[in-house]
Amino acid sequence: MGENARVTSDSQGDYQELVDEVSELLGAPATLENRDFELIAFGAYDSEGDLDPSALDPVRARSILTRRSTPAVRAWFEGFGITRATRPVRIPPTPEAGVHRGRICLPVRHRGVALGYVWLLDTDPGPTARQLTAAMTVTARIGALLADEAQHGADLSRELRAVLTAEPGWQRDMAVAELRTALGPRAGVPHTVVCVAPWPSADPDDTPSVRTVPGATALCTVPWGVSAYALALLVRLRSVDVPAPALAAAGRLLERARGLGGARSAAGVAAARTGLAELGTGWREASAAARAALAEARFAPVAEWASIGPYRLLTGLAPEATRDPAVGALLSPAHRELARTAETYLDRAGQAGRTAAELGIHRQTLYYRLSRVEQLTGLDLDDGEDRLLLHMALKAHRLRHGRRRSPDEGLR
């Protein structure tokens, strides 16, 4: 192992540095994809100072924006023999296939096995043979890094899923111990958990590789509700006080979810911790934050556990515990506007002027609606405890249904 043993601690940064090195050697922006054509890193080098807009042909643009290529594009490129190649392969432009610029593919191999590809746009006259030889030396280092990750369990989806789905107690303790063993020294670094929900596909082919997400240690899908799924991600941090890597990873995964049709997906980020002992708690926090982001637009698209306020309490309650008979009639579709009025009034601390202005109604209309709310619920909005009960019930209803509020709609 020797030199390769260090790469597991911060592999994504190493990939980026190596791709940047290739870009500098060849004087052109390079991208690194794994053998499944999922984007791992890309360089932004450009000798002219500004990337030529023609470089962003449909295939290249989709690869960068969605972090992967389509099966058709993959099959087209593989038709040039890149899976077997040991030297750079030049691929001509084919506009009808969406490839407006020619490509040079540098195969990434380790011990004869193709593990990925470094791509750059071909130019005239293009890189020299000496430059390409130097770049292939760098791809060999990339191949060693990918192989080392594979050997040391970079894809720990089974172990992470076992922790997140195990019952609290000895079952979870055993699952955590297995994950800790698989991670080795990485188990003791600061980390947090990210939840993306709902994840729009149960197809394993639509689950991103952990290598394509910066800072990711493990990734898996888990059940979400009755028939949906969520994506869980364990992210390493440099410090428990700096959640930026987790927020960036959540944003990238949401882009992937939208590419799969998950327009309503949201993400939650747990509080940071050191060690794995509270991984189950971290997953509950991340899930709760994602639910809050689905319920309240002000939290979307990525919510941190620390930022969701009263939802930290509401998400910890069983759904049946948040239903109160006094509020049942108000939550019927027939009284949607009254429910919206009551929630806005309580959100604005009972300030009639602010509430009426936000709803775009006259104060007298507001007072009439509030009196109807009191009649329907039997609650007194001048009583603090009654107001608390109503406010909690309205927020819990929104949380159960996972529907964000916009200015022109009430509770659904």
VEXNUPA-149365 format. One record per residue: x, y, z of N, C-alpha, C in turn. Coordinates in steps of 0.001 Angstrom, whole numbers, plus 500000, padded with zeros to 6 digits. Layout:
N
XYZXYZXYZ
...
REM end
This chain:
412
500827498809500000500000500000500000500871501254500000
501685501483501048502622502595501052501960503926500793
502323504543499659501878505884499322500363505975499218
499696504903498772498259504968498543497446504942499820
498051504582500938497283504452502169496698505771502626
497327506891502264496851508187502743495607508671502022
495273508117500853494270508745500011492870508639500568
492595507666501409491233507493501871490782508601502793
491674509365503387491272510397504329490651511597503679
491078511915502447490500513074501773490621512883500277
490037511787499775490256511387498396489713512383497399
488585513009497714488010513917496735488956515080496443
489591515602497487490557516661497268491718516182496428
492172514933496625493253514380495826492840514277494366
491612513821494091491138513734492714491179515104492047
490689516116492755490659517456492177492073517944491873
492993517703492792494374518130492572494985517424491363
494689516136491199495251515393490078494651515854488753
493345516125488739492715516624487514493262518002487162
493454518843488175494056520154487918495474520007487354
496194518998487847497548518758487347497522518371485874
496553517510485496496412517136484084496070518362483246
495160519187483746494768520397483013495972521302482769
496809521453483783497989522300483641498983521698482645
499181520376482696500122519723481794499705519865480333
498387519779480096497897519764478726497398521127478255
497319522081479169496867523404478780495421523433478350
494596522559478931493180522474478564492397521939479744
491115522337479901490308521821481010490061520323480860
490234519594481930490051518144481922488946517759482895
488307516627482629487302516087483548487646514637483849
487287514202485043487503512816485461486162512164485730
485925511031485067484721510234485303485134508821485696
484273508168486499484560506767486794484126505902485613
484272504604485723483981503746484563482496503682484245
481644504170485169480210504262484896479824505638484358
480829506433484004480624507761483406479963508728484382
480250508579485662479809509536486667480952510504486945
480642511799486937481674512813487080482230512830488500
483555512804488620484226512864489912484816514251490152
485465514811489140486100516128489297486326516717487915
486387518043487849486727518681486583487577519904486845
488502520154485915489379521308486023488835522468485223
489123523692485673488614524881485002489717525636484285
490879524977484058492008525665483417491638526093482004
492055527310481644491874527748480258492962528753479925
493725528493478886494866529339478552494456530725478103
493227530911477637492771532208477178492126533016478292
491927532393479438491325533101480559489833532915480654
489181532619479543487740532381479546487475531129478743
486681530233479291486369528984478604485554529268477359
485970528717476216485259528896474964483844528355475106
482794529172474845481426528684474991481148527445474162
481849527297473028481610526114472197482053524838472873
482880524984473943483300523789474679482129523111475346
481096523881475666479962523321476381478946522746475406
479365521712474652478400521049473800477427520272474680
476303519790474138475279519151474980475798518024475858
476694517201475315477206516070476102478039516563477271
478945517519477011479803518031478074478978518780479130
478032519603478669477213520370479607476420519446480512
475827518397479945475034517482480764475913516749481758
477103516359481347478004515644482239478351516488483458
478633517787483243479021518649484350477827518995485226
476665519261484605475506519716485369474820518588486124
474748517402485523474030516293486163474964515263486760
476278515461486583477308514586487148477346513196486522
476689513008485377476754511702484721476338511836483267
476637510799482457476233510760481062475125509729480872
474386509859479778473309508923479498473883507593479020
473095506497479127473568505209478601473930505275477121
473176506066476339473456506169474907474820506821474660
475107507889475413476397508553475273477518507618475700
477288506922476787478303505971477265478607504913476212
477559504345475616477754503307474608478481503871473383
478155505133473038478787505742471869480281505905472083
480686506434473237482102506615473517482823505277473656
482161504302474306482804502996474472483026502305473134
482248502716472126482421502152470788483776502478470169
484484503429470739485822503769470242486915502973470956
486514501988471765487483501094472384488150501631473632
487546502617474287488201503221475448488292502268476633
487395501276476722487437500348477863488654499431477793
489218499270476583490378498378476423491670499156476196
491557500445475961492724501238475579493694501412476736
494971501476476391496026501754477376496743503056477045
496379503660475923496953504932475500495827505919475197
496167507203475044495123508187474728494367507812473454
493050508074473472492183507774472335491565509082471849
491724509382470571491112510577469988489744510201469411
488735511009469764487363510773469315486922511991468515
486498511815467271486170512958466410484856513618466817
484668514874466420483378515522466685482265514855465886
481108514726466514479935514148465857478715514958466284
478412516054465602477317516947466024475984516233466191
475697515243465330474407514558465453474288513784466754
475418513479467411475410512800468709475536513784469868
475529515082469543475668516098470587477106516402470937
478061515806470188479483516010470445479999516999469403
480004518275469748480387519313468794481898519511468722
482593519044469741484055519161469772484654517769469928
485777517548469252486454516281469415486975516117470838
487217514872471233487680514566472584488991513795472529
489760513936473587490868513017473851490549512320475158
490543511005475125490250510207476322491546509582476821
491861509848478086493006509212478735492461508121479660
492595506860479289492057505787480132492761505725481483
491986505540482522492511505415483883492488503929484240
493635503344484387493720501909484636494604501644485842
494383500467486429495261500009487509495362498497487408
496585498040487220496849496602487068495973495994485979
495852496723484888495140496213483719493640496405483730
493091496949484802491634497113484923491263498568484673
490278498801483789489798500161483525488926500623484689
489303501741485297488582502267486455487932503619486188
488302504261485071487709505556484775488363506179483564
488031507467483341488534508155482162488764509625482482
489879510156481965490110511597481982489834512102480571
488995513140480475488585513671479178489084515102479016
489458515430477808489716516831477485489272517083476050
488951518341475752488529518714474416489744518785473500
489627518165472321490730518163471375490838519532470701
492047519947470438492286521233469797493282521048468659
493478522093467899494452522058466818495574523048467125
496809522610467357497327521267467053497114520257468173
496691520680469343496468519752470436497731519443471208
497625518645472263498788518314473099499829517525472309
501064517699472697502144516929472072502200515535472669
502931514671472012503104513306472532503765513331473900
504714514253474108505379514361475399504375514774476487
503518515727476160502511516160477139501561515029477494
501107514289476483500180513186476744500837512096477579
502108511839477337502832510837478133502893511269479593
503177512563479808503221513072481184501845512981481837
500785513270481061499424513204481615499035511769481954
499473510796481136499169509401481425499832508945482720
500965509536483055501600509236484340500694509671485489
500021510814485316499089511283486343497868510376486407
497377509909485251496205509021485282496529507716486003
497790507287485932498174506085486680498026506317488179
498363507516488640498174507845490058496693507890490409
495866508404489483494416508404489715493905506970489815
494394506096488920493972504694488954494334504025490265
495543504314490785495948503745492071495043504230493190
494622505496493120493738506056494133492373505389494087
491815505221492885490515504556492754490590503105493225
491659502428492869491811501032493281491953500914494782
492693501847495399492883501806496841491553502014497565
490748502934497062489435503157497678488574501902497585
488588501273496409487791500061496244488243498973497213
489548498842497377490097497817498267489727498075499718
489651499336500096489398499668501489487943500051501757
487046499561500909485626499712501202485097501108501022
485477501781499919484946503125499681483433503100499560
482883502034498993481434501912498871480918501129500072
480524501845501096480072501216502342478565501310502480
477862501190501358476406501358501397475739500305502279
476213499070502201475590498016503009475768498297504495
476986498689504888477249498940506304476469500149506821
476405501219506019475665502408506448474175502109506534
473636501408505562472210501067505590471880500213506810
472778499317507162472537498465508328472424499301509599
473261500344509723473204501210510901471889501978510937
471492502545509803470334503444509772469000502709509880
468973501438509528467723500683509583467634499748510777
468710499617511546468704498703512700467883499282513841
467301498405514629466584498823515829467583499349516862
467219500417517582468114500904518642468424499794519638
469632499784520147470042498739521074471193497944520502
471228496652520830472375495846520462472517495687518952
471359495663518215471459495516516766472183496702516146
471806497905516567472477499081516020473930499143516484
474185498766517730475556498780518226476460497877517383
475937496710517016476713495788516188476948496371514796
475902497012514238476043497609512909477053498751512924
477024499555513985477982500649514110479400500099514230
479558499024514989480886498421515152481421497923513812
480553497341512995480978496846511681481389498015510776
480604499102510795480956500269509990482258500891510485
482428500940511800483653501512512373484883500701511925
484755499392511908485856498542511477486178498777510007
485123498902509186485335499108507751485999500450507460
485662501466508259486227502795508037487644502923508571
487988502153509576489319502248510153489546503613510787
490688504254510531490986505554511152489980506640510801
489300506496509649488323507513509247487109507558510159
486904506504510958485724506468511827485784507521512922
486990508000513251487121508934514362487156510387513965
486996510698512675487076512096512244485710512763512411
485663514110512463484358514801512515483535514466511278
482233514331511474481360513994510361479957514507510638
479115514438509604477697514689509777476939513812508803
475613513807508951474754512981508101473857513900507276
473672513543506015472797514283505107471677513357504656
470461513891504597469307513150504093468729513917502906
468544513244501781467857513822500623466584513024500409
465428513698500482464166512979500412463087513850499758
462146513203499080462238511790498682463228511616497549
463952510482497556464850510190496457463996509602495336
464088510135494111463077509827493093463166508463492432
464143507638492776464269506358492092464796505292493039
464220504094492915464717502952493687465708502124492884
465963502513491637466890501791490760468323502019491232
469060500961491546470453501130491988471311501910490991
470979501820489702471749502547488696471582504048488814
470513504491489503470273505920489683470854506442490995
471470505559491762472122505979493000473554506391492696
473941507616493029475289508067492675476363507277493402
477518507208492786478672506595493445479181507527494533
479619506958495642480149507763496740481371508560496284
482060508075495269483267508767494794482943510064494074
481688510244493647481331511444492899480842512571493790
480792512355495098480295513370496026481446513836496915
481841515089496826482975515565497631482758515325499124
483771514806499786483710514606501225482935513388501671
482339512650500745481496511516501121482328510347501632
481854509734502704482477508532503246481654507297502927
480336507423502993479439506313502672478105506883502230
477383506105501410476119506574500835475223505380500602
473913505549500847472966504462500601471553505021500498
470630504206499996469209504550500019468537503757501138
467536504368501764466783503722502832465306504029502629
464398503206503170462972503481503041462609504835503652
461647505509502999461168506808503461459644506749503411
459007506628504550457565506475504567457174505084504107
455991504991503506455438503697503125456039503167501834
456179504029500823456584503531499516457712504327498872
458275505299499554459323506133498975460683505782499568
461708506456499055463071506235499523463736507575499809
464733507525500669465582508682500928467018508271500675
467853509253500358469273508999500179469995509478501431
470813508621502013471580508960503209473055509067502853
473717510067503416475109510315503105475868510623504389
476977509944504585477886510235505697479021511092505138
479180512298505671480135513265505131481188513573506192
482450513477505822483513513851506747483721515365506704
484059515941507845484284517373507984485688517607508532
486223518758508243487518519115508828487348519585510268
486147520096510581485853520581511926484352520491512155
483942520235513389482517520183513698481871521549513569
482670522601513481482142523958513361482017524428511920
482423523595510962482394524007509556481598522982508743
480277523216508564479433522246507844479454522414506331
480288523321505798480259523639504370480347522402503468
481229521414503745481273520240502857479941519492502786
479231519415503906477941518723503908476902519505503119
476898520827503250475943521650502514476209521559501016
477488521554500636477830521422499219477412520061498675
477646519007499459477255517665499027475743517556498889
474998518151499817473540518128499744473056518825498479
473655519967498169473265520673496957473532519858495705
474665519180495664474996518358494499474020517196494355
473669516562495466472729515446495395471339515906494979
470944517106495393469650517637494954469644517882493452
470764518326492895470860518477491439470650517126490761
471261516095491337471097514748490774469648514297490890
469009514577492025467613514190492220466712514882491201
466961516167490960466139516888489979466336516312488585
467552515886488285467805515264486995467045513962486814
466664513339487922465889512095487883464394512343488037
463991513618488080462570513938488213462131514298489615
463074514457490543462713514772491931462639516265492180
461694516933491530461597518392491644461236518835493057
460562517976493824460121518352495162461064517865496256
462171517284495902463082516765496914463716517901497712
464063517602498959464752518548499829465818517785500603
466694518534501257467790517899501989467857518435503411
468291517570504325468507517951505715469903517563506152
470501518379507020471854518135507507471829518082509026
472375517024509600472392516833511048473474517680511698
473421517759513009474510518397513757475782517576513584
476923518242513577478198517552513387478630516854514671
479313515727514501479797514948515638481146514336515299
481838513879516318483076513140516135482831511701516576
483158510750515705482888509355516015481515508939515527
481231507630515646480015507056515077478971506662516112
479228506879517386478327506377518425476913506922518283
476770508169517805475451508790517688474980508895516244
475402507942515413475031507987514006473516507869513822
472863507056514637471407506936514559470721508253514878
471209508959515887470659510267516228470886511260515092
472064511198514489472354512080513368471404511860512208
471063510592511943470120510306510854468731510854511182
468307510738512426467001511290512804466994512811512620
468090513462512970468168514912512808468142515304511336
468916514600510517468948514917509087467580514682508452
466912513582508832465582513291508305464586514359508729
464674514778509989463772515812510489463983517125509741
465223517479509501465514518720508781464997518652507348
465124517487506706464591517335505350463069517462505362
462407516883506347460946517020506451460546518472506646
461304519208507445461003520626507649461168521404506350
462200521063505573462414521753504297461309521432503303
460729520236503405459606519890502547458329520622502968
458246520955504251457031521591504771457062523102504677
458230523705504823458344525170504876459345525653503831
458883526485502911459738526977501835460936527763502370
460785528395503528461890529197504047463082528333504459
462872527057504671463982526161505000464602525523503757
463861525495502659464286524770501461465392525535500721
466188524826499920466117523381499669466953522536500631
467876523178501377468723522445502318468564523053503699
468107522250504649467893522736506014468856522066506969
469415522841507870470241522296508933469382522058510172
469672520994510886468937520650512103468868521827513058
469961522557513200470009523662514156469097524820513757
468647524859512508467924526032512009466413525854511938
465890524676512273464459524435512002463549524726513185
464091525292514251463277525795515351462311524775515931
461000525133516011460028524236516653459876522891515962
460295522802514719460196521520514031461131520479514649
462126520919515408462965519950516118462125519144517107
461125519803517698460234519090518617459152518324517865
458537518971516881457410518355516178457825517097515428
459012517090514844459444515906514094459735514725515003
459892514967516286460142513882517227458878513223517740
457717513764517366456446513215517826455870512255516795
455204511220517278454515510307516373453374511055515689
453084510765514415452037511499513694450701511539514428
450319510418515042449024510396515734449012511302516952
450183511564517515450250512411518709450065513884518376
450171514248517107450051515654516724448671516003516200
447764515046516197446382515316515771445538515633517003
444865516769516972444012517149518094442579517295517591
441595516705518301440209516744517822439654518161517694
440153519089518485439621520451518416439929521102517072
441003520668516419441454521341515197441039520569513944
440475519396514127440147518541512988439282519215511938
438225519877512355437322520515511389438019521624510613
438879522382511270439582523476510614440509522976509508
441002521751509640441958521217508677441301520552507480
439980520590507406439287520018506252439500520920505042
439449520349503823439645521169502609438687522345502514
437514522205503069436524523288502973436966524546503710
437851524397504694438269525546505506439752525866505317
440282525571504139441693525785503870442102527240504083
441267528177503629441622529586503748441619530035505207
440694529498506001440678529830507425441932529293508112
442344528084507750443553527511508341444775528345507977
444844528757506732445964529593506304445964530909507076
444783531487507258444691532752507999445177532573509438
444723531503510083445116531261511470446618531047511591
447202530288510675448634530018510746449435531300510541
449029532109509579449737533364509327449630534290510531
448447534351511135448219535200512313449120534777513473
449237533468513678450069532970514767451560533114514441
451915532937513173453308533161512761453724534600513001
452776535524512904453076536955513078452793537418514508
452830536465515434452690536773516868451398537514517183
450335537221516446449044537822516729448944539294516350
449825539769515500449776541170515072448833541292513875
447672541907514116446622541960513105447061542727511860
447759543851512058448163544660510916449084543902509971
450104543266510526451047542509509697450357541337509011
449454540669509743448748539519509177447867539940508010
447085540994508199446195541459507137446985541883505912
448115542566506126448934543008504999449498541828504231
449965540809504949450541539651504266449488538885503485
448285538787504047447208538057503377446511538898502310
446745540214502337446104541100501364444621541274501608
444226541336502881442816541497503228442652542660504198
441415543104504359441106544167505306441129543604506728
441420544468507694441462544002509085440128543401509512
439031543991509095437723543467509496437518542056508950
438029541834507732437945540472507169438768539510508010
439939539973508445440780539138509298440056538791510595
439464539786511235438779539540512511437609538569512310
436928538687511193435809537771510928436336536337510783
437415536187510033437963534840509835438447534241511157
439082535054511984439564534542513262438413534126514162
437316534855514090436147534460514891435592533129514391
435632532903513076435190531623512527436122530495512981
437410530785513058438366529778513550438008529391514979
437708530373515812437337530088517211436056529263517283
435096529574516424433839528808516419434075527359516020
434912527158515010435163525793514525435948524954515526
436882525565516229437792524815517105437386524834518574
436591525833518968436282525995520387437449526559521174
438487527059520469439668527623521123439553529136521220
440136529691522256440127531131522488441491531686522077
441516532493521003442784533003520506443377534099521383
442681534481522430443261535385523428443948534617524549
443825533281524504444425532431525529445738531854524993
446827532042525712448147531613525249448237530127524990
447679529298525864447771527855525684446946527393524489
445772528017524295444961527666523133445686528040521838
446337529188521844447085529602520663448251528652520399
448913528208521462450016527266521301449526525953520705
448406525444521218447843524199520707447507524320519223
446849525413518850446462525592517457447688525714516559
448669526469516998449873526666516198450604525340515973
450748524550517022451409523252516899450637522327515966
449318522325516089448508521448515246448613521833513776
448637523124513487448759523577512102450130523222511523
451187523427512299452524523088511820452680521578511654
452125520827512573452227519368512481451482518847511253
450344519471510939449603519070509742450452519315508491
451096520463508428451958520762507287453107519751507212
453672519416508340454782518483508394454351517095507926
453174516653508356452689515328507960452509515227506463
452034516306505858451716516262504435452884516696503564
453922517275504192455127517622503444454883518569502306
453982519530502479453673520477501407454094521868501821
454926522478501009455411523807501326454321524845501117
454379525871501928453432526967501817454000528043500917
453198528503499979453562529659499163452549530755499456
452808531999499048451926533092499406450491532934498920
450268532160497865448910532076497314448229530739497585
448720529990498586448032528748498899447988528527500394
446951527838500828446822527535502244447331526140502529
446937525616503666447332524249503999446639523288503057
447339522214502714446749521221501826446698519880502549
REM end
